[in-house]
Amino acid sequence: MTWLAETAMLSHGWRRFALLLVAGAIAGLSVPPLFILPALFLALPIWVWALDGAERLNGWRRLFGPAFSIGFAFGWGYFLVAFHWLGAAFFVDGGWVLGAMPFAIAALAALIALFWGLASALAHLSWSHGWVRILTLSAWLAAAEFARGHLFTGFPFDLLGYSLTGTDEMMQLASVIGVYGLTFIAPLLAMTPALVWPGDNRGWSQRLAPLFLALLVIAGQLGYGWNRLAGTIATERQDMSMRLVQPLVYEHADFGNVDPVVLIDRLLMLSDMRMNPNDQGLDDITHLVWPESSLPFFLETYPEALARIARLLPEQTTLIAGVPRRPYEPDPETVAAPPYNSVVAVDSDGEVVASYDKAHLVPFGEYLPFAPFFAQLGIKQFVPGADGWSPGDTKRRLMSLPGAPAALVLVCYEIIFPGDLGDVAGAQFLLNLTNDAWFDRSIGPAQHAHHARLRAVEEGMSLVRAANTGLSFATDPLGRITAELAPGEMAALDLRPHQKLEGTVFQSVRHWPFLIAVIAGILAGFVASRRTRKRPLD
């Protein structure tokens, strides 16, 4: 480790950039579902050592100089590994689009790495010695992660804090400080080897103390989680029973290739299937759930669909399904807006009794930023729809379902936004409908599912998740999976959501403790830096 520390401090130019790029890629192994936490303890100290040896320049070059390139290189490597699975979506269209895949992934990773580059540069402005420097860098890095989760519509995939959520026990701390709080703690702990190496005149017991303290904090996190799991009773709701259908619909890639008859046949067969001799089909089911894109066509183009659904549903059963929906235009002369990616509730009369339109659309997935420019290059959004999709109203995520408590409906990646889900106070459980078929045979679906589980822990509400090709499952309010289907399995799953907990600390205080800790860490860096400059020379 001493050799590695000295190499990081003394490297310059492209060698330093390459070293930080590799270090960032190693750190990327800590993301879900890999959770190789030791990789973070190996990689993040290299960032600290590189800043120890970084040149201090004057003027604007001090902000966008070596310190910036160090953080950018580390972030680029991290996000290349963390987001490599997005390339699976390029295989849907194939052709020349497939050839563009490595460039697109590299460009996305580089764009997001700018946040980390800026964090590195700002931390270096108040760089000091000792433990304060890792506090400073952790604070700026956490602030950068918070910024990328909120600016430009936000993209909080694979926040560093997810590395500390690899087990049910470790996840429980999110109920107190949220995943952003963990994003402050994770680098702070993982950077402690930078306080051990390179060696000095202290004995090994003193030098290893910071590392032992970091391990003690992780042990405390596990202890807290074990105690919370053991001391919390999660009770199933008796006022509703749900059946999730995982239909393996791949026609989402091209609306023109959809055969409504074949698709409806499959969905109805899975919905009414008997799983054992005592199974009553839908007779004892209050809510039937079909995932996002399960009906990849407009219902008005196939009126028989609603009629067949009505014939299937018993009087007490409501269907919840992901469908595209055209906006209502009272004036036929008006040019229709792009459709909504919606969730509708259909009763046994075939009537749509409730709906929700996805509000937080995926950039480049469901809408195309700078569409005219990209259209000239033949580039379009992945999800079909020539003119993209319209965003719904963020205030309408709460859906009142017939015969059930209110559910907070979240479509696809809307569930990855910590503390920004909607009216959690009025909801009794989380309902996530998604379609991850774009990323089959990659770590993407498992990563997305783990992000969803953290929302259940943070909010103290059970999660019901219906995915087109998997992972479909339910959790209790502690994030523990209580029922699930295997990925790639065409099947149905019966379950009961759990009662909502009285409330979590995170639900009450949200991001305030995290923001206060970040500000304190940044201020500590400036204070330590000023003291270092005022210290008289020996």
N, C-alpha and C positions, 0 to 999 in steps of 0.2 A: 504493500500500500504506500510505503514511503516513496518508492520509485514512481508509482502512478501519480502521487501528489506532485513530486518534483517535475515530472514530465508535463503535467497539466499547467503548472505555473510557468515553465520555461518555454513552452511551445509558442509559436507565432505563425501568422499567415495561414496558408492553406492547411498546414499540419494541425494547427489548433482547431481550425474549422472542422476538419475531418474527425478529429478526436471527439469533439463535442457532438458531432452528428451521430457517431457510433454510440456515445454515452446516452444520448437522447433515445436512440432506438432501443437500447437495453432497458431504459426506464419505461418504455412503452409496453414491456412485457408485464407490467404490474396492472394493466387495465383488465376489466372483466372480459371474458370469463377466465382469463389466465391467472391473474392474482399472484404473480411471482413477486412478492413483496421484497425479498432480498435484492432483486434487481434495482429497486429504487435506492436502497442503501449503498449499492455499488456505484450507481450512475450520478446521483445528485451531488455528492461531494466533489466530483470532477468539475462541475460548474463552479463551485465555490473556489476551488484551487485555481481554476482558470482566471477568475476575477481577481484573485490575490496577485496574480502576475500580469494582469492587464495594464496596458499603458494608460496614463491619464493625459488626455489631450485638452486643448483649450477651445473655447467657443462651442459652436454647434457640433463640432467633431467629437466633443466629449460625450454628447448624448447619442450620436449616431456613429460611434467609432467602434473600437475593439469590444467594449462591454456589450454593445448591442448585438454585434455579430456572434458573440459567445452564446447569448441567450437565444438568438434566432436559430443558430445551428442546432442547439440542444432541442429546441421546440420542434424544429423541422423533423429531426430524427424521431422524436416521440410521436408526433402526429402521423408520420408515414406508417409507423407500426400500428398505432391506435386506430387509424381510419383506412387501413388497406382494404378492409372488407367492402368498402363502398364500391370498389372496382367490380364486384360481382354484378352490379346493375348493368354494366356495359355489355355483359354477355346476352342480355335480353334481345337487343337489336342486332348485335354482332357487326360484321362488316367493318367499314372504316371507323365506326364509333369505337370498336374494340381496340383498334390501333391507337386511339387517342387516350385510352384508359390510363396508362402510366403517367402521361403528362398532366391529365386532369387531377389525379390523386396527388401528384407532386405539387401542383399549383395550389390545390386546396390546403394541403399541409403547410406550405410556405406562407399562405395568406394568414392562417391562424397562428403560425409561429411568430408573426409580427408582434402579437401581444406579449409573448414571452421575451422577445428581443427588447421591447420597450421596458418591460419589468426589470430586465437585467441591467439596462443602461441607467434607469432611475435608482436602482439599488446601489450601483457603483458610484453615483454622485455623493453618497454619504457612507462610503465604504470605510470600515474601521478594522480593528483586530479583535480576536477572541470570539466569544459566543454571540455578541450583538450582531455580527455580520450575517450569521445564518438566520437570525430573527428578522433582520432587515430584508434579506432576499426572499424569505418565506412570505413576509407580509406583502411585498410588491408582487410576487408571483400569485398569491391568493387574490390580490386586487385585479390582476390581469385576467385570471380565470373568471372572476365575477363579471368583469367587463365583457368578455367574449360570450358570456351567458346571457347578456342583456342588450348589447349594442347590435345594430343592424339586424334586427329581429331575433338575435341570440342563437347560439349553437353550443349548449352546455354538455355535449357528449364527452364522455371520458375525462371528466374533471379529475384532478389528481386525488381528490378525497375518496374516489371509488376504490382505490388501491387498499384502503383500510376497511373494506366491507366484504371480505371474502367468505365469511361465515355468518350464520344467523346471529351468533353472539356479538361479533364485531359490528354488525349492522345497527345494533340497538342504540349506539351513541348518536346516530342521526336523529333520533327522536328528541334529542336535547339541542344539538348545535347544527343539525342539517348537514348535507353533503358539502356545502361551502365551508362550514366550520371544520370538517374533516380535511378539506382542501388546504386550510391553513396549517393544520397539525401535521399532515403527511410529509410535506417537504421539510418542516422543522425537525421532525424526528429523523428523517432519512439523511439529512445533512450532518448529523452529529459525528460521523467518521472524520469529517473535515476538522473537528476539534481534537482528534486523536493523532492523526498523521498530518504532516511529517513530525518526526520525533523532536522532543526537547529534553530539558534536564529533569523533568518531573519523572517520578516513578510510574510504573505501568498501572498501578492501582488508581492513581490520580488521572492519568491520561485516558484510561478506559471508562472513567466515571460517566462522561456524557452519553456514551453508547449504552452503558448499563441503565442509565436513567431513561433513555428512549425505549429500551426493551421493557422497563418497568411500567412505563405509560401504556404500552400495548397490552401488557398483562392486566393492568387496571381496566383497560377498555374491555378486554375479554371477561373480566370479573363482573363488571357492571352489566354486560350483556347477559351473562349466565344468570345473574340475580334477577334481572328484569324478565327473562323468559320463564324462570321458575316461579316468580311471584305474581305473574299476570295471568288471569283466567280469560281466555277467549271463548265466547259463547256463540254458537250458530244461531242465526235468525230462524224462527219457526213460521214467519208469516210469508215466506216466499221460497220457492225451489226453482233452480235454473238449470237449463240444459244448454251447454255450449257445443256448437257444431264446428268442427275443423274440416272444411270440405276439400282442401287442396285445389283451389281454383287458379289456374294459370292463364286464363283468358284475359286477365287484367292488362296484359301488354298491348292488346289490340282490340278495341271495342268491336271492330268490324268482323272479327272472327268468332264472336260469341254466338253460340246456339242456345237461345233461352230455354228451349224445351229440355234439352239434355241437362243443362245446368240446374233448372228447377227440379227435374227428376232426382238428381243427385242430392240436392239440399233437402227435399222432402223425405227421401228415403232415409237419410242420416238422422233427420229430426224425429222421425216416428219409429225408429228401429227399437226392437226389444233386446235389451242387453242380457236378460236372464229370464227364466220362466215366470218369475214374480213381477217382472217389469210391466207397468201399465201404459207404456208409450208416453204420450203427452197428457194422459188423464190426471197425473199428479204433478204436472209441471206448470208453474205460474208464468214463467218467462223463458222463452226460447231465444237464443242469441246466435246470430250469424255475423261473421266478422266483417271488417272493412273490405270493400270490393267484392263481397260475396255475390252481389248482383251487379255486374259491371255493364249495366245498360239502364236507360231511363225507363221507369215503370210504365209510363204512358205509351211507350212504343210496343209494349207487350201486355195489354190489359188482362190477358188470361192469367198472368202471374199472380195478381192480387186475388183473383177468384180462386185459384188453386190453393193459395196460402190460407184463405178464409175457410175452405173446405177441410184443410188439415187441422186448424186450430180448434181445440175445445173452447167452450164459452169462457172459461176462466184463464185462458192462456193468451199472452201477448207476445208477439214477435218483435225483437229488436234487431235491426239489420243495417249493414253499411251499404249505401246506395249513392249513385250520383243523382243530383236533383237540380232541375232547371229553376232559376229565379222566376217569380211571378211578374209578368209585365202586363198591366191593364191595357196599355195602348199597343195594339198590334203593329203600329208603324215604328215603334221604338226598337232600336237594335238591342237584342237580348244580351245581357251580361253573361260572362262565362258561368258554367254550372258550379254548384257547391258539391263538396265531398261531405256527404251527410250521413247521419244516423236517424232512422225513422222507427217509430213504434206503431205496429199494425195490430188491430184487434181482430176478433173472430168474425167480424162482419166485413173484413177486408178494408177497413177505414184506417187512414193514417191519423193517429190520435196525438202524437207528439213527434218532434223532430229537433235535431241539433245539427248545425252546419259548422264544419271544421273551421276554426278561427285562425289557428297558427299554421300557415302553410309552409311546406318545405321548399326553400330556395333551390332552384334548378330541378327539383323533384315535382312540385305541383305548380310552380309559377317560375317564369324566366326573367330574372333581373336584366334590364337593358335588352328587352326582347327583340326590338328591330335590328340591333347590331348582330346578335347571335343568330337570328333568323337568316341573315345573309350568308352565314357560314353553315347553314343547314343544321344548326343545333336547336333542339327543342327540349322541353321538360320531359322527364322519364314517364310520369303518369299521364296516360292518354287524355286528350282534350286539346284541340287545335289552338284554342285561345287561352289556355291555362285554366285556372280555377279561381273562383271568387272566395275571399275570406268571409267567414260568418262573424257574428257578433260575439265577442269574448265574454259578454255578460250573460249569455244564454247557455252556458255549459251545464247548468243544473237542469236535469230532466225529471219531470214528475211522471212516473210510470204508473199505469193503472194497477191497483192492487199491490202496490209496493212503496217503500220509502223512497225519497228522492235520491237519485244517483248523480254523481258528478261524471259526466260523459267526456272522455278524452279520446280523440282519434289519433292513432299512430303515435308520432313522436311528440304530440302535445304533452305526453306524460313525463317527458324528460326534464321539465322546467321546475326546479325546486322552489317551493314557496310561491309559485305563480300558476296554480291550477284553476283558480276560480273560487266559487262560493263553497269552500270546504266546511264552513260553519253550518250551512243548510243541507249538506249532503250526508248520507248515512253510509255510503260505500262508493268506491271508485270503480268505474266501468270503462275499460280500455279495449276498443276495437281496433285491430291493426292488420296490416298485410305486409309481412316481411318476405314474401316470396321472391322479391327482387334480389334478396341477399342469401338465398338458400346455398347450402354447402360452404358457408363462411361462419365466422364467429359473430357476425352482425346480429342475427336474431337472439342469440343468448345474451349478448351485450345489452341489447334493447330491453329484453325481459328483466335483466338485473336492475337496470335503471328504474323500471316500473316498480319493482319490489321496494326500492328505497323510498318511493313516494308513499307507499302504504305505511312504512315505519315512521316517516316524518310526520304524517298527518294522523296516525293512529286510527286508520280506517282499513277495512279489508279491501282487497283488490280482486276484481273478476276480469280476466283478460282473455279475449277470444281472438285468436290469430289464424289467418287463412291457412298457413302451412305449419304453424307452430311458432312459438311455444304458447299453447293455451293452458291456463291454470288459474287457480284461485289461491289467495293467501289469507291468513288471518291478519289482524291489525298490527302484528309484530313482524310481518313480512315472511312468515314461514309458509311454505307451499303446503296446502292441505289437499289439493286434488290437481292432477295434471294429465295432459296427453303428450305422448312422445312427438318430437318434431318429425314431420313427414308422414304422420299417421292420419288416415282418413277415418274419423270416428266422431263420437259424441261423448260428452262428459256431463254427468249430473252432479250438482253441488248445491250447497246453501251458503250464502255469504255470512260473515260474522258480524256481530254487534260492534258498533263503533265504540272506541274507548272514550272515557270522559274528556280526554284532551292530552296533548303532549306539550312538553316545554317549548319545542320548536313551533308548534301551532300558535302558542301565545306570544312568543318574542320574535319569531321569524329570524331575520338576518342581523338584528341589531348587535348581539354579542360578537358575531363574526366581524362586522364592520368596525366595532370598537377595538377589537383585537388587532385588526389590520392597521388602523390609524395609530394605535399605541406602538406597534412594531416599527412603523415608518418613522414616527417621532423619536423613538429610541435610537434609531440609526443616525438621525441628524444630530442628536445630543452627543452620542459617542464620537461621531466624526469631528464635531467642534472641539471636544475635549482632547482628541488626539492631535489636532492641529495646534492647540494652545500649549501642549505639553512641551516644556523646555528641553532642548537638546542636552544630552549628557556630555 
